[in-house]
Amino acid sequence: MTPKEYDVVRLRRALPEHGVEAGREGTVVIAHGRGLADATAAFEVEFCDGLDSVVVTLVADDVDVVWRQMSGEEMAVVTAVVAALPGFAGLLDGLAGAFVRRSTDWILDIRSRTDVPEVDVPDGPVPVRAFVPNGAEYRGEILVWVQGGRLSGLEYAWVTDDVPTRWPRPDEIEVVGP
C-alpha cells in the first residue's frame, strides 16, 4: 500500500546514519507525487523519540503502512450500520479524522478521534444485524465493534466462496435492529 500524508508507517530497514532502527514507527508528513502507486515515489517521514525528531526521505518499499486515514467508503459502511441505532449515533462524532489499520483483508481496527466525548454504550459488536444480501442470497454481514465508548473495529464477514473486492455501499446493506 502506498503511504499518504499523515499515515503512520513502520520502517523496514535501519537508517543508522539518522539513528533510526528498523521497526520504528513514524508519520508521513509530506508525500511527493501524491496519487502515484509507485514504489519509487518519495515520502518525508518524521520519526520522534521524546524531544528529538528526524525527518527522512524514503520510498514506499522502505515502509509498511501501519495506520492510515479511514476512507470515505469505510466511513459510509460504519455510518450505515450505526446511525439509526438509538444511543449509538454519538459514536460517529469520532469518525471524521479516524485512522484504521488492517488486521486482515476484511477486518479493520479503528482509532477514533479522542477529542470527542466517549459514548456510554456497551463494549462489543454494535447490537444490530447488518446483512449484505446479493439479490435473494445472503452474502455476509458487517460487524462494527465498540470499545471504551469509541468505535474500535469494522469487519466484513462473508459466507460465499467469492472473496469481496470492496466494502458494500450503504444501499447494499440491510440493517435489522436489536
Secondary structure, 3 states (H helix, E strand, C coil): CCCCCCCEEEECCCEHHHCECCCCEEEEEEECCCCCCCCCCEEEEEEEECCEEEEEEEEHHHEEEEEEECCHHHHHHHHHHHCCCCCCHHHHHHCCCCEEEEEECCEEEEECCCCCCCCCCCCEECCCEEEEEECCEEEEEEEEEEECCEEEEEEEEECCCCCCCCCCCHHHCEEECC
